[in-house]
Amino acid sequence: MHNLQSKHLKLKKEDVDKLLLRLNISLIQLPKIKITDVALPENCEIGDVIKIERIVDGKVIPYYRVVSV
């Protein structure tokens, strides 16, 4: 991973369930990230949820994406 690239983490199933409950949304309502994206961690499959940590003004801001085709 390049040092300027945002950190991409694959969430566990229980973390995904907590996230969806907290945001009061379903999995299909999350923004998409393509399975071919080079920033994805290894062993990602379609339907996995990825947490992207971006640093904005010195704060870590999480973004969530679901892996799609």
C-alpha positions, 0 to 999 in steps of 0.5 A: 500500500502506498503511503498516500493511499487511504487505509482499506480494511475488510470488516467482519460480519458482526461489525457489518451487522452493527454498522448497518443497524447503527446507520439504519440502512441495508447492505445495498444502500452502501456505496459500491467499490469494484472488485477490481479496485487495486486498493482492496485488501487481499481475499475480498469477495463480492458483498464484503464491506470495506472501511476506508479511513481518510485523514481530513484536517488531522482527523480520521474519517471512516467511509464504507463501501460494499464490494461489487462487480 
